[in-house]
Amino acid sequence: MKIDGSALIAARQKLRANFPGRGEIGSPSIGTQEWLAEQAHVSIRALQYLERGEGSLSNLKKVCTALGISQWQQLIINYGEDYVSCIANRFVDFRPSIYPPENPETFANSSLLMTLDPLTLLVAKGKFETILLQEVNATLTGLAEPITYTWLAEVSLTPNGQGWLGWVKEVEPMNLLANDVPMNVPIMFKQLCVPQVSWGAFVDAVENLTTSQLNIEVCLIFQNFTKKFKVYVSVDLLKILFNEGRNKYLSPLPYRAQLKAIV
């Protein structure tokens, strides 16, 4: 069985930090492998295997009990994967990182941002109480080069949102409740590419495409597994929105584009 051995090491070393030294023969210091093996009633070899990421369910439960880890199931690699569902089936928003009306000469060269509005997450009851979502990444393909993203912020792109980017708060690892209740989080993504693709370059690239769609692969990284799904964006509809945006704002470039996601 594959497990997250690093979590066991971290918990043991946290104890050891308060009790330095190796102890004495027959009386190992708290937090050492020898001490933990004794407390858990497992062999040193079995503990070492667990910390390297392999071992039996029985030994894992014993060691977690000795370390005070109540959610021991979550240390099993891929545990609970089938209990988590993720989708983004409403809107995809593309926009420059700076506000066009106040920056008419420079917004075209600002970084392209992408938002899934919203990202819907659901964790089913029955396996655990919570599960840790560590990170969300995305890759946009269909252009000459893929654009890679990571989550930046929870946003509100409605008229009630704060500013051009609709900033609500920076996103960070979150514990999702296993309660069968969908959680909707509008997530804005920043680019990981170097150099970053500008808004103007993105608009030009889309308008020169002869293909029908762009693809977005979303990867959600949980504590011990990942979930992936795809969202598709219509190129023809993007071109229509770009043209409407130019006409609406009498601008050489549209200000933004928000369209229905295809899943």
Secondary structure, 3 states (H helix, E strand, C coil): CEECHHHHHHHHHHHHCCCCCCEECCEECCCCHHHHHHHHCCCHHHHHHHHHCECCHHHHHHHHHHHCCCCHHHHECCCCHHHEEEECCCEEEEEECCCHHHCCCCHHHCEEEEEEEEEEEEECCCCCCEEEEEEEEEEEECCCCCEEEEEEEEECCCCCCCCCCCEEEECCCEEEECCCCCEEEEEEEEECCCCCCEHHHHHHHHHCCCCCEEEEEEEEEECCCEEEEEEEEEHHHHHHHHHHHHHHHCCCCCCCEEEECEC
